[in-house]
Protein backbone atom coordinates (compact mmCIF):
# COMPACT_ATOMS: atom_id res chain seq x y z
CA UNK A 1 0.00 0.00 0.00
CA UNK A 2 1.52 3.32 -1.04
CA UNK A 3 1.63 6.33 1.23
CA UNK A 4 -1.33 8.10 -0.38
CA UNK A 5 -3.60 5.06 -0.07
CA UNK A 6 -2.46 4.47 3.54
CA UNK A 7 -3.41 8.00 4.63
CA UNK A 8 -6.77 7.79 2.82
CA UNK A 9 -7.55 4.50 4.54
CA UNK A 10 -6.49 5.85 7.95
CA UNK A 11 -8.67 8.96 7.50
CA UNK A 12 -11.69 6.86 6.55
CA UNK A 13 -11.14 4.57 9.55
CA UNK A 14 -10.88 7.56 11.91
CA UNK A 15 -14.07 9.09 10.51
CA UNK A 16 -15.93 5.79 10.97
CA UNK A 17 -14.81 5.51 14.59
CA UNK A 18 -15.90 9.10 15.26
CA UNK A 19 -19.36 8.41 13.83
CA UNK A 20 -19.76 5.22 15.86
CA UNK A 21 -18.67 6.89 19.10
CA UNK A 22 -20.92 9.84 18.39
CA UNK A 23 -23.91 7.61 17.80
CA UNK A 24 -23.22 5.63 20.96
CA UNK A 25 -22.91 8.73 23.13
CA UNK A 26 -26.09 10.37 21.83
CA UNK A 27 -28.86 10.00 24.45
CA UNK A 28 -31.92 8.03 23.46
CA UNK A 29 -35.01 10.10 22.76
CA UNK A 30 -37.84 9.07 25.11
CA UNK A 31 -41.24 8.85 23.46
CA UNK A 32 -43.92 10.72 25.43
CA UNK A 33 -46.40 8.39 27.09
CA UNK A 34 -49.99 8.73 28.26
CA UNK A 35 -50.79 7.57 31.77
CA UNK A 36 -54.20 6.97 33.34
CA UNK A 37 -54.91 8.19 36.86
CA UNK A 38 -58.00 7.06 38.77
CA UNK A 39 -58.68 9.65 41.46
CA UNK A 40 -61.29 10.39 44.10
CA UNK A 41 -63.80 13.04 43.07
CA UNK A 42 -62.56 15.53 45.67
CA UNK A 43 -59.32 15.76 43.66
CA UNK A 44 -60.96 17.03 40.48
CA UNK A 45 -59.64 20.60 40.49
CA UNK A 46 -56.33 19.92 42.25
CA UNK A 47 -55.36 17.04 39.96
CA UNK A 48 -56.40 18.89 36.82
CA UNK A 49 -53.92 21.61 37.76
CA UNK A 50 -51.24 19.11 38.74
CA UNK A 51 -51.65 17.10 35.54
CA UNK A 52 -51.20 20.25 33.46
CA UNK A 53 -48.04 21.15 35.38
CA UNK A 54 -46.58 17.65 35.02
CA UNK A 55 -47.43 17.46 31.32
CA UNK A 56 -45.64 20.74 30.66
CA UNK A 57 -42.60 19.60 32.62
CA UNK A 58 -42.26 16.06 31.21
CA UNK A 59 -44.02 16.04 27.84
CA UNK A 60 -46.13 13.08 28.96
CA UNK A 61 -49.93 13.12 29.05
CA UNK A 62 -52.37 12.36 31.88
CA UNK A 63 -55.88 10.99 31.46
CA UNK A 64 -57.88 11.57 34.65
CA UNK A 65 -60.69 9.27 35.71
CA UNK A 66 -62.64 10.72 38.66
CA UNK A 67 -65.20 8.89 40.77
CA UNK A 68 -66.03 7.69 44.24
CA UNK A 69 -63.11 5.93 45.90
CA UNK A 70 -65.08 2.76 46.55
CA UNK A 71 -66.22 2.41 42.95
CA UNK A 72 -62.72 3.08 41.60
CA UNK A 73 -61.33 0.45 43.95
CA UNK A 74 -63.93 -2.03 42.69
CA UNK A 75 -62.85 -1.29 39.12
CA UNK A 76 -59.27 -2.22 40.02
CA UNK A 77 -60.46 -5.42 41.67
CA UNK A 78 -62.29 -6.28 38.45
CA UNK A 79 -59.22 -5.78 36.27
CA UNK A 80 -58.90 -2.04 35.61
CA UNK A 81 -55.26 -1.01 35.20
CA UNK A 82 -54.71 2.69 35.96
CA UNK A 83 -51.12 3.80 36.38
CA UNK A 84 -51.96 5.52 39.67
CA UNK A 85 -54.88 5.28 42.09
CA UNK A 86 -55.48 8.22 44.45
CA UNK A 87 -58.04 7.36 47.13
CA UNK A 88 -59.92 9.70 49.47
CA UNK A 89 -59.25 7.32 52.34
CA UNK A 90 -56.14 5.24 52.89
CA UNK A 91 -58.19 2.20 53.96
CA UNK A 92 -59.12 1.46 50.33
CA UNK A 93 -55.47 1.37 49.27
CA UNK A 94 -54.62 -0.86 52.21
CA UNK A 95 -57.40 -3.32 51.35
CA UNK A 96 -56.23 -3.50 47.73
CA UNK A 97 -52.69 -4.05 48.99
CA UNK A 98 -53.87 -6.94 51.18
CA UNK A 99 -55.44 -8.46 48.07
CA UNK A 100 -52.14 -8.22 46.19
CA UNK A 101 -53.37 -5.59 43.74
CA UNK A 102 -51.07 -2.72 44.76
CA UNK A 103 -47.31 -2.25 44.54
CA UNK A 104 -46.81 -1.89 48.29
CA UNK A 105 -43.63 0.16 48.06
CA UNK A 106 -45.47 2.91 46.15
CA UNK A 107 -48.04 3.70 48.86
CA UNK A 108 -47.90 7.38 49.74
CA UNK A 109 -50.02 9.59 51.99
CA UNK A 110 -50.58 12.83 50.13
CA UNK A 111 -53.05 14.86 52.17
CA UNK A 112 -55.96 15.06 54.58
CA UNK A 113 -59.33 16.23 53.26
CA UNK A 114 -61.87 18.44 55.02
CA UNK A 115 -65.65 18.41 54.91
CA UNK A 116 -67.83 21.52 54.53
CA UNK A 117 -71.46 22.60 54.38
CA UNK A 118 -71.98 24.12 50.92
CA UNK A 119 -74.79 26.22 49.40
CA UNK A 120 -75.26 28.24 46.23
CA UNK A 121 -74.11 31.87 46.51
CA UNK A 122 -77.65 33.16 46.02
CA UNK A 123 -79.23 30.89 48.62
CA UNK A 124 -80.72 32.89 51.48
CA UNK A 125 -79.63 30.39 54.10
CA UNK A 126 -77.49 31.36 57.06
CA UNK A 127 -76.03 28.03 58.12
CA UNK A 128 -73.69 28.21 61.08
CA UNK A 129 -73.31 24.51 61.84
CA UNK A 130 -74.72 21.08 61.13
CA UNK A 131 -77.58 21.45 63.61
CA UNK A 132 -79.08 24.06 61.29
CA UNK A 133 -79.83 21.24 58.83
CA UNK A 134 -82.82 20.30 60.97
CA UNK A 135 -84.55 23.61 60.22
CA UNK A 136 -87.85 23.16 58.35
CA UNK A 137 -86.88 25.43 55.42
CA UNK A 138 -84.06 23.02 54.56
CA UNK A 139 -85.87 20.20 52.83
CA UNK A 140 -83.20 18.38 50.80
CA UNK A 141 -79.57 17.68 51.71
CA UNK A 142 -77.05 15.97 49.42
CA UNK A 143 -74.19 13.81 50.63
CA UNK A 144 -72.01 11.29 48.81
CA UNK A 145 -73.22 7.72 49.28
CA UNK A 146 -71.56 6.37 52.45
CA UNK A 147 -71.59 2.87 50.97
CA UNK A 148 -68.65 3.71 48.69
CA UNK A 149 -67.59 7.34 49.22
CA UNK A 150 -65.27 8.31 52.12
CA UNK A 151 -66.70 11.84 52.28
CA UNK A 152 -70.15 10.32 52.56
CA UNK A 153 -68.93 8.24 55.50
CA UNK A 154 -67.48 11.38 57.10
CA UNK A 155 -70.79 13.20 56.57
CA UNK A 156 -72.73 10.37 58.24
CA UNK A 157 -70.27 10.21 61.14
CA UNK A 158 -70.55 13.98 61.65
CA UNK A 159 -74.34 13.90 61.67
CA UNK A 160 -74.33 10.95 64.05
CA UNK A 161 -71.87 12.74 66.34
CA UNK A 162 -74.33 15.56 66.95
CA UNK A 163 -77.32 13.22 67.14
CA UNK A 164 -79.31 14.28 64.05
CA UNK A 165 -78.55 11.44 61.57
CA UNK A 166 -81.89 9.71 62.08
CA UNK A 167 -83.83 12.95 62.19
CA UNK A 168 -82.69 14.16 58.77
CA UNK A 169 -83.00 10.81 56.96
CA UNK A 170 -86.09 11.97 55.01
CA UNK A 171 -84.14 14.96 53.70
CA UNK A 172 -81.10 13.08 52.43
CA UNK A 173 -80.25 12.72 48.74
CA UNK A 174 -77.39 10.29 48.10
CA UNK A 175 -74.98 11.13 45.28
CA UNK A 176 -72.58 8.73 43.55
CA UNK A 177 -69.61 10.85 44.64
CA UNK A 178 -68.78 14.08 46.40
CA UNK A 179 -68.64 16.16 43.21
CA UNK A 180 -72.11 15.00 42.20
CA UNK A 181 -73.41 15.97 45.65
CA UNK A 182 -72.14 19.49 45.02
CA UNK A 183 -73.71 19.54 41.56
CA UNK A 184 -77.09 18.76 43.10
CA UNK A 185 -76.74 21.91 45.20
CA UNK A 186 -75.44 23.97 42.27
CA UNK A 187 -78.47 23.10 40.15
CA UNK A 188 -80.95 23.74 42.95
CA UNK A 189 -82.04 20.12 43.24
CA UNK A 190 -81.11 20.27 46.93
CA UNK A 191 -80.86 23.12 49.40
CA UNK A 192 -77.46 22.23 50.77
CA UNK A 193 -74.68 19.68 50.29
CA UNK A 194 -71.95 18.30 52.51
CA UNK A 195 -68.90 18.30 50.24
CA UNK A 196 -65.11 18.49 50.15
CA UNK A 197 -63.30 21.70 50.97
CA UNK A 198 -61.11 21.06 47.92
CA UNK A 199 -64.18 21.47 45.67
CA UNK A 200 -65.28 24.66 47.42
CA UNK A 201 -62.34 26.97 48.12
CA UNK A 202 -62.01 28.31 44.57
CA UNK A 203 -65.64 28.03 43.52
CA UNK A 204 -68.52 30.43 43.90
CA UNK A 205 -70.75 29.41 46.76
CA UNK A 206 -70.98 29.69 50.52
CA UNK A 207 -69.28 27.13 52.70
CA UNK A 208 -68.63 26.42 56.36
CA UNK A 209 -66.02 23.98 57.68
CA UNK A 210 -67.33 21.00 59.65
CA UNK A 211 -65.21 20.39 62.77
CA UNK A 212 -62.83 17.54 62.06
CA UNK A 213 -63.35 15.94 65.46
CA UNK A 214 -66.90 15.00 64.41
CA UNK A 215 -65.62 12.32 62.02
CA UNK A 216 -62.66 10.05 61.46
CA UNK A 217 -59.75 11.73 59.60
CA UNK A 218 -59.93 11.72 55.81
CA UNK A 219 -56.30 10.67 55.35
CA UNK A 220 -55.80 10.23 51.63
CA UNK A 221 -53.34 7.84 50.01
CA UNK A 222 -52.19 6.96 46.50
CA UNK A 223 -50.38 3.97 45.05
CA UNK A 224 -49.50 2.26 41.78
CA UNK A 225 -51.65 -0.81 40.97
CA UNK A 226 -49.81 -3.98 39.98
CA UNK A 227 -51.54 -4.08 36.58
CA UNK A 228 -50.40 -0.54 35.66
CA UNK A 229 -49.22 -0.17 32.07
CA UNK A 230 -46.72 2.57 32.98
CA UNK A 231 -45.88 1.92 36.65
CA UNK A 232 -42.69 3.98 36.57
CA UNK A 233 -44.46 7.04 35.24
CA UNK A 234 -47.36 6.51 37.63
CA UNK A 235 -44.92 6.65 40.52
CA UNK A 236 -43.18 9.69 39.02
CA UNK A 237 -46.50 11.56 38.91
CA UNK A 238 -47.21 10.55 42.52
CA UNK A 239 -43.81 11.85 43.62
CA UNK A 240 -44.44 15.08 41.68
CA UNK A 241 -47.71 15.60 43.59
CA UNK A 242 -45.83 15.26 46.88
CA UNK A 243 -42.85 17.34 45.74
CA UNK A 244 -42.01 20.98 46.35
CA UNK A 245 -43.58 21.66 42.96
CA UNK A 246 -46.83 19.82 43.62
CA UNK A 247 -47.50 20.49 47.30
CA UNK A 248 -48.39 24.18 46.84
CA UNK A 249 -51.20 23.16 44.50
CA UNK A 250 -52.57 20.71 47.08
CA UNK A 251 -52.41 23.44 49.72
CA UNK A 252 -54.20 25.81 47.36
CA UNK A 253 -57.19 23.49 47.38
CA UNK A 254 -57.32 23.18 51.14
CA UNK A 255 -55.61 19.85 51.74
CA UNK A 256 -53.65 19.45 54.95
CA UNK A 257 -50.35 17.90 53.84
CA UNK A 258 -48.38 15.22 55.68
CA UNK A 259 -46.37 16.83 58.45
CA UNK A 260 -48.63 19.88 58.67
CA UNK A 261 -51.03 20.80 61.45
CA UNK A 262 -54.61 21.89 60.97
CA UNK A 263 -54.99 25.62 61.48
CA UNK A 264 -57.21 26.76 64.33
CA UNK A 265 -60.83 27.05 63.17
SVG drawing of the C-alpha trace seen along z (x, -y; Angstrom):
<svg xmlns="http://www.w3.org/2000/svg" viewBox="-90 -36 94 47">
<polyline fill="none" stroke="black" stroke-width="0.4" points="0.0,0.0 1.5,-3.3 1.6,-6.3 -1.3,-8.1 -3.6,-5.1 -2.5,-4.5 -3.4,-8.0 -6.8,-7.8 -7.5,-4.5 -6.5,-5.9 -8.7,-9.0 -11.7,-6.9 -11.1,-4.6 -10.9,-7.6 -14.1,-9.1 -15.9,-5.8 -14.8,-5.5 -15.9,-9.1 -19.4,-8.4 -19.8,-5.2 -18.7,-6.9 -20.9,-9.8 -23.9,-7.6 -23.2,-5.6 -22.9,-8.7 -26.1,-10.4 -28.9,-10.0 -31.9,-8.0 -35.0,-10.1 -37.8,-9.1 -41.2,-8.8 -43.9,-10.7 -46.4,-8.4 -50.0,-8.7 -50.8,-7.6 -54.2,-7.0 -54.9,-8.2 -58.0,-7.1 -58.7,-9.7 -61.3,-10.4 -63.8,-13.0 -62.6,-15.5 -59.3,-15.8 -61.0,-17.0 -59.6,-20.6 -56.3,-19.9 -55.4,-17.0 -56.4,-18.9 -53.9,-21.6 -51.2,-19.1 -51.6,-17.1 -51.2,-20.3 -48.0,-21.1 -46.6,-17.7 -47.4,-17.5 -45.6,-20.7 -42.6,-19.6 -42.3,-16.1 -44.0,-16.0 -46.1,-13.1 -49.9,-13.1 -52.4,-12.4 -55.9,-11.0 -57.9,-11.6 -60.7,-9.3 -62.6,-10.7 -65.2,-8.9 -66.0,-7.7 -63.1,-5.9 -65.1,-2.8 -66.2,-2.4 -62.7,-3.1 -61.3,-0.4 -63.9,2.0 -62.9,1.3 -59.3,2.2 -60.5,5.4 -62.3,6.3 -59.2,5.8 -58.9,2.0 -55.3,1.0 -54.7,-2.7 -51.1,-3.8 -52.0,-5.5 -54.9,-5.3 -55.5,-8.2 -58.0,-7.4 -59.9,-9.7 -59.3,-7.3 -56.1,-5.2 -58.2,-2.2 -59.1,-1.5 -55.5,-1.4 -54.6,0.9 -57.4,3.3 -56.2,3.5 -52.7,4.0 -53.9,6.9 -55.4,8.5 -52.1,8.2 -53.4,5.6 -51.1,2.7 -47.3,2.2 -46.8,1.9 -43.6,-0.2 -45.5,-2.9 -48.0,-3.7 -47.9,-7.4 -50.0,-9.6 -50.6,-12.8 -53.1,-14.9 -56.0,-15.1 -59.3,-16.2 -61.9,-18.4 -65.6,-18.4 -67.8,-21.5 -71.5,-22.6 -72.0,-24.1 -74.8,-26.2 -75.3,-28.2 -74.1,-31.9 -77.7,-33.2 -79.2,-30.9 -80.7,-32.9 -79.6,-30.4 -77.5,-31.4 -76.0,-28.0 -73.7,-28.2 -73.3,-24.5 -74.7,-21.1 -77.6,-21.4 -79.1,-24.1 -79.8,-21.2 -82.8,-20.3 -84.5,-23.6 -87.8,-23.2 -86.9,-25.4 -84.1,-23.0 -85.9,-20.2 -83.2,-18.4 -79.6,-17.7 -77.0,-16.0 -74.2,-13.8 -72.0,-11.3 -73.2,-7.7 -71.6,-6.4 -71.6,-2.9 -68.6,-3.7 -67.6,-7.3 -65.3,-8.3 -66.7,-11.8 -70.2,-10.3 -68.9,-8.2 -67.5,-11.4 -70.8,-13.2 -72.7,-10.4 -70.3,-10.2 -70.5,-14.0 -74.3,-13.9 -74.3,-11.0 -71.9,-12.7 -74.3,-15.6 -77.3,-13.2 -79.3,-14.3 -78.6,-11.4 -81.9,-9.7 -83.8,-13.0 -82.7,-14.2 -83.0,-10.8 -86.1,-12.0 -84.1,-15.0 -81.1,-13.1 -80.3,-12.7 -77.4,-10.3 -75.0,-11.1 -72.6,-8.7 -69.6,-10.8 -68.8,-14.1 -68.6,-16.2 -72.1,-15.0 -73.4,-16.0 -72.1,-19.5 -73.7,-19.5 -77.1,-18.8 -76.7,-21.9 -75.4,-24.0 -78.5,-23.1 -80.9,-23.7 -82.0,-20.1 -81.1,-20.3 -80.9,-23.1 -77.5,-22.2 -74.7,-19.7 -71.9,-18.3 -68.9,-18.3 -65.1,-18.5 -63.3,-21.7 -61.1,-21.1 -64.2,-21.5 -65.3,-24.7 -62.3,-27.0 -62.0,-28.3 -65.6,-28.0 -68.5,-30.4 -70.8,-29.4 -71.0,-29.7 -69.3,-27.1 -68.6,-26.4 -66.0,-24.0 -67.3,-21.0 -65.2,-20.4 -62.8,-17.5 -63.4,-15.9 -66.9,-15.0 -65.6,-12.3 -62.7,-10.1 -59.8,-11.7 -59.9,-11.7 -56.3,-10.7 -55.8,-10.2 -53.3,-7.8 -52.2,-7.0 -50.4,-4.0 -49.5,-2.3 -51.7,0.8 -49.8,4.0 -51.5,4.1 -50.4,0.5 -49.2,0.2 -46.7,-2.6 -45.9,-1.9 -42.7,-4.0 -44.5,-7.0 -47.4,-6.5 -44.9,-6.6 -43.2,-9.7 -46.5,-11.6 -47.2,-10.5 -43.8,-11.9 -44.4,-15.1 -47.7,-15.6 -45.8,-15.3 -42.9,-17.3 -42.0,-21.0 -43.6,-21.7 -46.8,-19.8 -47.5,-20.5 -48.4,-24.2 -51.2,-23.2 -52.6,-20.7 -52.4,-23.4 -54.2,-25.8 -57.2,-23.5 -57.3,-23.2 -55.6,-19.9 -53.6,-19.4 -50.4,-17.9 -48.4,-15.2 -46.4,-16.8 -48.6,-19.9 -51.0,-20.8 -54.6,-21.9 -55.0,-25.6 -57.2,-26.8 -60.8,-27.1"/>
</svg>
